[in-house]
Amino acid sequence: MTTNKPWFLSRTIWAALITILAALAGLAGLSIDEADQGLLTDAVLQAITAVAGVVVIIGRLAAKDRIG
């Protein structure tokens, strides 16, 4: 691992958070199996990537200086 990335783009972090949420859901009587946890992790990462792309575009449109 030689490159850096923001924590919110880490698949490991999101998988861990979803695992914790699934455990808490289990305590509340809801059942989330491992396959659903994987799908949920993928969906969360795709949503974050999409939002990040929109933020970048908005930031570029709002910028006052040229790129170059």
Secondary structure, DSSP 8 states (H G I E B T S, - for coil): ------GGG-HHHHHHHHHHHHHHHHHTT----HHHHHHHHHHHHHHHHHHHHHHHHHHHHH-SS---
